[in-house]
Amino acid sequence: MDQSRIIYLVGRYLEKGLTEAEQAEFGQLLRDQESYDALLAAFDALAGDLDISVPPDGALLPILHTALASDRPPVQVASHRRWYWPAAAAAVLAMVVCSYLWLSRPATTGLAHNGTEKHNILPGKEGAILTLADGSEVVLDSLGNGTIARQNGAQLVLANAQLSYQPAGTSAETATYNTITTPRGRQFRVVLSDGTAVWLNAASSLRYPTVFGEEERQVEVKGEAYFEVAPDTKKPFHVNINQKADILVLGTHFNVNAYDNEEALAATLMEGAVRVSAPVPGKAAEVVLRPGQQARISAAANRITVKEHADVDNVIAWKNGLFNFDGADFADIMRQLERWYDIEVVYEKGTPDIEFEGQMTRDVPLNGLLTILSRSGIQFRLEGRKLIVQP
């Protein structure tokens, strides 16, 4: 894209005058890492008339991404002090200009690189590893679109970062199981043989038959996944969650978060109805969820609790390409960053007592996000893929 077109789009953006087509074009520009310097130059040229300056490298893209993703600017709240993003107005123009003024102030960025100033960690992307029934592995993000295998009455078709299982002949009597795994820094979508769609967050896995049997549908999940289950009253759909709980559905939309390093397993219902069951000492506990409810299973409490009005948008923000920090404590956010950016977080002096609110796109380099988080007063040092937190 030539510089004149970039300047035009930036100008229209600042005026809040982008058409729907232009907004899509501008969004693509933000996602193009190679266009970043040209984007900075365009903002610098237009900002000159306003006597403002472009923020430090890595800080502009998160601001713009978030402005496009939400009408609400990022806000951060500390437990002992209130700290707000300077662009408190909802208007996009005010947000951008105020962010310029704040980020261009003489101040430390809060991010040290140990002499590697150009070192940056890119965000996660679409990708997964498929383990076939015979134990062989296929790295899906290294393949192009097309049929990648035929197994037990199913054709495995890869298209646009989605793996689909399509009927192809008669299946054998014995079920054939595959496992799809998303390493840290990857997410993926798979459509099972019955039409059920499953989104896998980073550091997750799904084990499933290539073709479901005649009586029931059963899968196993670890990590985090969002399900849109194809209705079939004759074949109940079972989700075994990390060998700790079970969800029974007929046709519904729900999210499961079952990472080993989270305090509790959480199942959140968006549509339909599900029954969540889990073994607890002396009995098998179970609850039936309605839309908007969340079941939490805590190993420490040995019971199932139900949250009546879960923040559904927060729960599935990852599926929609966002970090949603509303009500999240610092450790929770760092665990999200570990999984998405494939990093290790180390605390020099314990976990900071601070909570965050607001949204941020997941489609930005780590440095840009850390620059924003550091405005709370938290300092970061990046050593390779180790992020050291210095409160």
N, C-alpha and C positions, 0 to 999 in steps of 0.2 A: 504494500500500500504506500503510495507516495505521500510525502510530508504535507502537501497542501490538503490532501483529503483528511489526514490525521488532525491537522489544525482545525479544519472545518468541523469535524466530529466533536473535538474537544470544546470548541466554541459553542456548538449547539447543546452539548452536555451541560456546560456552565449556565446556559440560558434556560435550562430545563425544556429545550425545544426539540429533543430527539423524537423522530417518528418511530413507530414500532420496528420498521425495517432498519433504521439507523441505530436504534438501541441494540438490535441483534448484531449489527456490524461492529458497534463499539464494544460490546461484550466479547466478541471474538478477538478484537484488538487487545483487550486486557489479558486474554488467555494466551496470547502469543508472546512468549518470552523474548523473541528476537525483536519485537516492536517496542520493547520497554524504553530504550534510549530515545527513540523517536517520540514516544509518548511524553517523556520527561521534557524534551525540547519544546514540544507543542505547548505544554502547560507553562513552561518557563516563559515562552514568548507571550502568551496571553496574560500571564500573571504580572508581567512587567508594568502594564498599565495600572494595575491595582496596587503596586508597590509591595508585593508579597513575593515569597520565594518558594520553590519546590522543596518538599520535604526530603529528608535523607533517602539515599538509595534503599529500596526495599520497603519503604513506608507508604509510598503512594498507592501501590496496587491494592493493598488491603482496604484502604479507605474507599477507593472507587468500587471495588468488588462489593463491599458491604452496602454502599449506597445503591447499587443496582439490585442487590438481593433483598433489600428490606427498606421500608419507608422509615424505619427507626434507626437512628445512629447508634454506634456502639457505646455502651455505658458501663462503667466499672464502679463497683461499690466495695469499700473496705469495711471490715468489721469495727474498727476503732476510728475511722475517718471516712468521710465521703469524698470520693474522687470521681469526677465525671469527665467524659470525653468533652473537649472544649466545644465541639460542634453540637451543642445541645439542641439546636433547632432541627426540626424534621426536614426542612427544605434542603434539597440536595446542594444548591448553590451555597447556602450558609454553611453547610457541613464541610464542603470542600475548602472554602476560603478560611474558615476558622481552624480547620485541621492544618492548613498551610501555616497560619500564624503561630499555632502551638508547636508544631513539629520543627519549624525553622528557627525557634528560639535558641540562643546559645545555651546548650546543655549537653550532657553526655547522653549517648543513645541507650545506655543500660545494657549494651551487648558487647562483650569482648571476644576477640577471636584468637588470642595468642599469636598475633603476627600474621594471621591468615585472613586479611580483611575481605578478600574476594570469595572466601569459602562460604558456601550457602548450601542448604539442604532443600531440595525441591519437594513439593507436596506429593502425596500418594497418587495413584492412578488406577485405571481399570486393569485387572490382571488376576490370574489364579493358577494353581497347579491342580491338574486333574489326575487322580490316581485310579487307574482302571482295575477291574477285578483281578487281573493276573499280577498286579503289583507294579506294572510299568507306569511311568509318570509322563505327563504331557504338560509343558509350560504353555498355557493358553495365550499369554500376551506376546508370545514369539511367533504365533501363527496368523495367517491371513484368513479371510472369510471362506467358508465352505464346509463340506462334510469331512470330519476328522476321523470318524470310526463308525463301525456298525457292530452292535452287540445285542445278542439275545432279543431279537425282535424290535430293536430301536436303532434309529439313525441319529448320530450325534452331529449337530450342525452348529457351527460357530459363525455368528454374524454380529458385527458391531458391538463387541464386548459382551455378548450374551451367548450362553450355551443352551441349546434346545434339544430335548429328546423327542424325536418324532417317530411314530409307529412305522415299522418296516418289516412286515412279514409276521410269522408266528413266533411267539416267545417260548422258551423252554420252561419245563415245569419248575425247575429250581431257579430261584431268583438270583440275579447277578447284581452285585453292589459296587457302586463307584463312590469315590470321595472327592469332593472339590474343596480345596484349601486356599484361603487368601493369606499370604504372609503379611507381616507388617508392611505398611505402605501400599497395600493393594485392596481393592474391593471388586465385587463381581456380581453378576446376575445369572441365574440358571432357571430355565423353565422345564419342569419335570414332565414325565410322559402323560400325566393327567391334565396338564395345562396349568398346574400350580406354579406361581412365580415366586422365587426366593432371591432376596438381595442379601449378600454377605458383606458385612463390614470387615475392616482390616483385622488380621489375626483371628480368623474364624474358620470353621469347617462344617461341611454338611455331608453326611453319609446317607445314601438313598439307593433304591433299586432302579435299574435302567427301565424296567416296566413294572408297574404295580400289579399285585395279585388280584384275585377275584373277590376277596373278602374284606381286606382293609389296606390302608396306605400308611406306611410307617417310615419315618426318617429320624436321624439323629443329628443334633446340632451342638456345636461348641462355639463360644464367643458370642457374637451378636448377629442376628438375622431378622429380616422383615419378611413376613409371609403374606401372600394373597392366595388363599387356598381355593381351588376350583370346587364348586359345590358337587356333591355326590352323596345323597342320603343313604345309598346302599353300601358305601365304602367309607367308614369313618377314617379321619386323618389323625394320626398320632405323631406327636413330636416329642421325642425323648431328649431332654435338655441336660447335656453334660452328665448323664447318669445320676442326676439329682432330682429330677421332676419330670412330669409328663403332662402334655397338653392334648386334649381331645377336642376336635372340631369337626363340623360338617362342611362349612364353607364360610370363610371369614378372613379379615385382615388383622394381623397382630404383629407385635415386635417382641423379640426375646433378647435379653441381655444376660449372658451367663459367663462372663469372663472370670477366670479363676482369681484375679487380683481385685475384684470388686467385692464390697461387703455383703451384698445380697444378690440373688438371682431375681430378675424382674421380668414379668410378662405383662405387656400392655395391650389392651384390646381397642381397636379402632372401629371395627364393624362386626356384626354378628354376635355369636356367643361361644365361649370356650369353657371347658372345665380344666382347671389346673389342679394337679394332685402331686403330693410329695410324701415320702416316708418320713415320719417324725417318731421319736421314741415312744413305743407302746401302741402306735396306731398309724393309719394312713390318712393324712389330712387332705381335704380337697375343698375348692371353692369354685363357684360358677361366676364368671365375670360378665358384666354388661359393658357396652361401649363407653369408653372414657375411664374405665377402672384399670387399676394396676395391681397385680398380685406380686408380693415380694416374699421370697423365701430366704430366711437368714439362717445360716448354719449355727450361729451363736445363740439365736433365740429359739431354735428348733420349732418354728411354727410358720404358718402362712398368714401374712397380714394383707389387707386390701386398702389401697388408696382410692378414695371415691372419685376424685376429680384430677386425674393425672394430666400433666401438660403434654398433650399428644404431639404438638408441634416440636416441642423440645426433644421428645423421645425419638422421633424419626427425622430429626434435623440432618443426621449423618447421611441418610438415604437421599435427601434433597440437596446434598452438597454443601452443608453448613455445619459449623460449630455453633451450638447454642449454649451459651454460658450462663443462662438464667438460673440463679440459685446454686450454681456449681461452686464447690470450694476449690482451692488451689490444687490440691492433690488430684482431684477428679479431672481437672483440665489437663494437668501434666500427663495423666494416664492416657487421655485421648491423644495428646501430641505424640507420646511414645509409640502408640499403635499406628498413627497415620503417617508420621515422618520417619518411622523406624529408627528411633533414637532411644538412649537410656538417660533418664533424669536422675541426677544426684543432688541431694540437699546438703549444703555445707553446714548449716546450723538449724536443722529441723525444718518442718513444713511451715511456710508463712500462713498466718491466720488472716486470710483475706478471701472474700467472695466476689464473684464477677457477675455481671449481667450484660446482655446484648448478644448480637450475632456476628459471625465472621465467616466468610466463605472459606472452604477447605482448599480452594484452588489457588493458594499463594505459597511462595517460598517461606521457610521457617523464619528467616531473619525478619521479614516484614511483619509477621505476627508477633515476634518477640519484641520488636521495636515498640509496638503499640502496648503490649502487656507491661513493658518496663516503665511506662509512664505512671504506674501505680507506686513506683519506688523500688520495686523488685529488680535486682541486677542479675544478669545472666552471663555465663561464660561458655562458649562453645569450643569443645576440644574433639575434633573429628565428629563422631556421632554421639558423643556424650555431652549432655547439656547440664551444666552445673548452676544451681540456683543459689544466689547470694543475697539473702534478705537484708 
